[in-house]
């Protein structure tokens, strides 16, 4: 039974949306819990239960890929390579980035960029 934790959820949103901590390479749920001054199990319960993510990685990917979409659809950033975007978002290599992107958006980052920039 999911336990609502609005205070923790709020702190988490601020960290992710305003401070964009998801860009940190190799970020773990333990590190994130520490940043929040919270026990790891409570954060895990929030992410998996209340927010409905399968795991921490899915949660992290959603923020990173949405950020990538903003960059990819920005005409001012067309010279930025897919690899640079992946690194900027905390991915250590292109493979996991491409896979996460395709899983969430149904197409590759390159195809997504083409679909955005040509409109």
PyMOL commands that set and color helices and strands:
alter all, ss='L'
color gray80, all
select helices_A, chain A and resi 6-18+21-23+29-36+40-50+56-72+75-77+82-88+94-105+109-117
alter helices_A, ss='H'
color red, helices_A
deselect
rebuild
show_as cartoon
